């Protein structure tokens, strides 16, 4: 089945499941004497709860779900649709308060009935979840702390909401509705079990170990892993994986990194080039050979193997070079002679991670390497500043714009600027592939 058709069907299924509880609730006898705003409140509550439950499936990294879009698109959808679900759920009590101000008494948690207590607990947990996610950086929350809290709060939100609906009893009072409600709850538990139990157990059976750690320019390190007792990954060049080093698959300390090695290796080894940016990555250079690791992947659609073209234009900014290291090495190992232009932007020469590797690959590829520096050294004869429309015009002549595939990876401002410039110059959207490093 074509990917676009599969993606369309997943969207239809998402919409169907989102409104399914509302449909179940409206079938059969409904409570008498309820006005429009009350019914609207209930409808928004049911749909919002269903959307929140689906978030567990969206973030479970099911490969078949992410394949048509890419995991980065799925994660962005997860973030945006969470705000929509939040608005729906919050509108549920607010509309009730407008319709009947006496219901404000239910906010007195200490003497409210349990149905109201569970409802209030769900909303408070949801507010905490949204605030800590949107303002994680400003709040100074470490990624691992936020991820653990995020998971716990998400479970509390949905579990408390399910209990609230059950205790209220309206619309779910008949036996067949109870069965459907239990089935939906069981599906949620099943997804949680897959993510937190089944998948980690499978990873335990496919361990990796560190075999080498090499220093790179730009305070980066390349970590090479070897599979232990299995064949490794079957990845496409440009894909990424979630990495756990010196820890357990049951822990929350995992991070996504692009594969910076060739996918044509016959020894099963993989390499990740990691910039020392935070508490976890800051100690990556101290890893010792033999350290146990676990890899969850591959993921992503940022691969030339998915897009047939007579040539490519790659645009990388900073650590966004990492997927291109793997892509170019793979193409070199295949003997691919299609023309490639790589625009590599960085603040200084010292931050050009993988530059030596790129220079050596020019001997095996039809590769034009163009380096752009924001702060060039004295006597620099190359490009300066930031990637802009004029530079793209020189790199991608008119004859290439409707034929070549463009791959762009780097800081968000650069991605937006390059994408806008390409679209303004007539490059079709389907020929622009963007990889955003904001999965975590």
N, C-alpha and C positions, 0 to 999 in steps of 0.2 A: 504494500500500500504506500503511495507517495506520502512524503513527510507532511506536505501542506494539508492533505486530506486527513491524515492522522491528527495533526494539530487542531484542525477544525472540529473533529469528532470529540477530542478531549474537552474543548471549550463547551460544546453542547452538553456533554456529560456533566461538566461542572455546574452549568446553569440548572440542569435538571435536578441534580442532587441538592443544590442550594434551596430550591423552592419546593422540594419533595415534602418536607415536614409540614409546610403550609397547606399543601394539597391534601395530605393525610388528615390534618386537623379539620379542614373544612368539609370533608366527607362525613355524612351521617348527621346526627342531631347536634346542634350548637346551642350554647346557653342563651336563654331568652332575655329580652329587654336590655341589650347592650348597644350603645350608640356607635356611630361610625369611628370616632377617634379611639374608642376602646378597642374596636376590632382592628383598626390600623396599627395600634400599639402592639397587639398580639401578633399580627402578621409580621411586623418588623422584627419583633423579638425572635420568632421562629426562624425567619430567614437569616438573621444575624447569627443566631446560634449554629445553624447549619454551616454557614460560611466559616465560622471559627473552628468547627470540627474538621472541616475540609483542610484547614491549614496544616494539620498534622500530616495529612497525605501529601500535600504540596511540598513540604520540607523533608519528606522521608527519602528523597533522592532515588525515587523509582526511575530507572533509566528509560523505560518506555514512555513515561510521561514527559520527561525532559527532552527526549531526543528531537522532537520537531522544533523546539525553541532554543535550547541551550539552558543550562542550569542558572546562568546569570539572569536571563530573562524571567525564569520561573521564580527566582528569589526576589526580583524587583516586583513581580506581580504579587507575591506573598506580602511584601511590605505595603504596597498600595491598597490591595484589597482588604488588608487588616484594618486600615483606617475606615474603609466603607463599612465593614462589619461592626467596627466600634461605634460608628455613627448610628447604625440600625439598632444595636443593642441599647445604647444610651437613650435613644428616642423612645424606647419601650416604656420605662418608668416615667420619663418626662411627660409623655402624652397622658399617662394615667393621672399624674399630678394635676395637669391642666383640666382634665375631664372631671376629676373628683378630688378637690384639695384635701379631703379628709384622709386620703391615702398617704399623705405626707407623714402621718403618724407611724407608718410602717418603717420609717427611717430610724426610729428609736430601737436600735438593735437589741438592747437589754430586755425589752418586754414585747418585742414583735413575735409573731408566730414563726415557726421554723421555715415555712415556705418563703417568708419575706427575708429571713436571715440568710438563707442560701442565695436568694436573688441579690441581696445587697453585697454579700461576700464575693459573688461572681463579678459584679460591676467594679467593686473596689480593686480586685485583683486585675481586672482588665485595664483599668486606668493606670495602675502601677506598671503593668506590662508595656503599655503604649509609651508612657513617659520614659521609662528606663531604656526603651529601644530607640526612640526618636532622639533622646538627649544623652545617650550613653557616653559619648565623648566628653560632653560638657560636665557630666556628673563624675567623670574620672573613674568609671567602672572598667576594670580589667575585662578583657574579652571572655576569659574562662569563668569569672564570677558572673558576668552578665548572662552567659549562655546557660549556666546552671539555674540561675534565677528565672530566666526566660522560660525554660522548660517546666519548672515547678509551677510558676504562675499560670502558664497555659493550661496545665492539667487542672489546676484549681478553678480557673475560669469556666471551663467546659463541664467539669464534674459538678460544681455547685449549681450551674445553670440547669443541668439535667435533673438534679434533685429538686430544684425550684419548680420546674415544669411538672414533675411527677407529683409533688405535694399540692400544687394548685389544682391539678386534676382536670381542668377544663380542656376539652378537645382531645384528651388522651384517656378517656374513661372506659371505652369499650375494650373488649378482649383483643380484637384484631389490631387495634391501634397500640395497645400495650405491647403486643408481639413485635410490631414494626419499630416501636420506640426502643425496645430491648435489642433488636437486631442492629439498629443504628448505633446504639451504645457499644455493642459488642464489636462492631466494625472499628470504632474508635480505639477500643482496647487492643484490638488486633494490630492496628497500625503502630501503636505505642510498643507493643510486644516485639514487632518486627524491628523497630528502630533501636530499642534499648536492650533487647535480649538476643533475638535471632541473628541479626546482622553482626553484632560483636562476636558471637560464638563462631560464626563463619570466618570472621577475620582471624580469630585465634588459631584456626586450622590452616591459615595461609600467612604465616609470619614472614618478615623480611629482616635483614640485618645490615647494619652500616658496614661498608667495606672500604670507604675512603671519604675524606673531607678535604676539599681543596679551597684555598683562599682565592678570591676573585677581586677585581677592581670594584670600587664603590662600596666597600664594607659588606661584601656579599660572600657567600660560601656555596660551593657546589657539593652536595651530599649524594654519594652513590650508594644505592641499595642493591642487595642481591636477594632473590627469592630463596626461601628455605623450605625445601620439600615440595615445591610446586613450580609451575612453568612461568609464573609472573603475570604481567598484564598484556592484554591484547588491545593496544591503544592506537589511535590515530595521531599523527603529528599535530601538535598544537593543543591537545587536550590536557586536562589537569586532574589531580587526585587530591584527596584529603589525607594528610599525613599525621601519624602519631609516632613519636620517637621516645623510647625509654619510658613507656607508659602502657596502660591497658586499653583495649578497644572499648571497655565499658566506661572509660573516663570521658570528660568533656574537653580535654585538651587536644584538639585536632585542628589542623589549619590547611587551607587549600593552596596548592602550589602547582604551577605549570610544569609539565615534563620538559626538561631542557636537554634530553638525550634523544638519540635516534630511536625510532620505533622499529628499525630494521635490525637491531642487535639480535644475535642468535643465542646470547648467554642469559637473556631474561633480565639483565641489570637495567635499572632506571636511575636517572639523575634528576635532582631538583636543585635549581640555583635560587638561593634564598638570601634576601637582603636583611641585614641585622637592623631591624626597626624597633623592636619592642622587647619586653621582658623575656618572652620565650625565644624569639629568633635571635636575641642578643647573645645567647649562649650556644648557638648552633655550631660555632667553630670549635667548641670544646668536646664535641661528640667523639667517642673513641670507637675504633673499628670493633665490630662484634656486638655493638648496641642493638637491642631488639627494636624493631619498628613494625608498624602496620599501615597498610595503604588501602584506602577505599576509593575505587575508581575503575576505569577512567570516566570522566565526565566532560561535557562541553561540545560545542559545535564549531569552535574556532579552528578549523582545519582546512587546508587546501584540498584535501581528499574529498571533501563534500561539495567542491565547486570546480567544475571543469572550466579551464581558461587557458588561453595561449600564453599567458604571462601574469605576473603579480607585481603589485606595489605594496610593500610593507612599511608601516609607519609605527615606530616604537618610541616611547618616552620613558626614560629612567629604567626602573625595574621591569617595565613592560616589554623589555627585550627578551625575557626568559622564554615565552612560548616560541619566539622566532628562532632561538638557538636550537630548539628541538626540531622545528620545521625544516630549517636549512640543513641541518645535519642529516635528516632523513632524506631530503631531496638529493643531497650529495651522494649518500650511500646508494640511492636508486639510479644514479647516473642521469638525473633529470636535467636537461639542458634548456628548459624554457627560461626566457629572460626574467630577471627579478631585480627590482630596485628596492633597496632598503634605506629608508630615512630614519636615522637614529639620533634622537635629541636628548641632550643631557646638560646639566649646569656646567660641568667642567670635564676635562679629559680624564681625571682620576675617577670619575663616576660612570665611565663607559664600561659597564660590566660585560665581560665576554668579548671585548674588542679583539683580543689576540685570536680567539677562536673564529671570529667572523673574518678576520684577515686571511686566515689559513683556508677557510672555506671558499674564498674567491678563486682558489686554484682549481676547484672541482665544480664550480657552478658558473652560470652566466649571471653573475651577481655584481650589481653596481651599488657600492656602499657609500652613502652620503651622511656624514656626521655634521650635526648642528649643535653648536655650543652657545650657551647663554653668556658664559664668562670665559672667553677664549684666552689662551696664553699669548704672550708677545710673539709676533711673527706668524700667527695663525692665518692660513690662506684659505681655509674652508668656509662653510656657511656659519652664520652667527644669528643669534636671536632665538626666536621660537618658530616652529613650523607655521607657515602662513600660506595664503592663497597663491601669492607670487611664486613661492618656492615649489608648491605643488604643480603650478603651471609649467615650470621648467622641468620638473621630474616626470610628469605625466603628460606628454604631448597629446594633442587632440585625437590622434589615431588610436591611442590606448584607452581613452576614457569610456568607450562603450564596449570594450573587449576584455580588458584586464580585470582581475579581481583585486580589491583593495582590502587589506587587513590592517586594523589599527588597534593598538594596545598601549595604555599608558595612563597618566593622571586624568581625572575626569575633565578638567578644563581643556586639555589638549584634545581629548576625544571629541568633545562637543565642537571645538573650533574646526578640526579637520573634517568631521562629518558634514558640518554646515558648508565648508568650502567646496567639498566634493559634490554635494548635491546642487550647489549653486552653479557648478560648472558642467552640469548635465550627466553626472555619473548616476546610473540607476541605483535605487536603494538596494536591490537584490545583489548588487556587486560590491556593496560596502559591508564588511564584517567587522563588528566592534566587540572587543573583549574588555569587560570592566572588572577591575580587581576590587569589588565591593561585596563579595559573597559573605564575609564574616562581619 
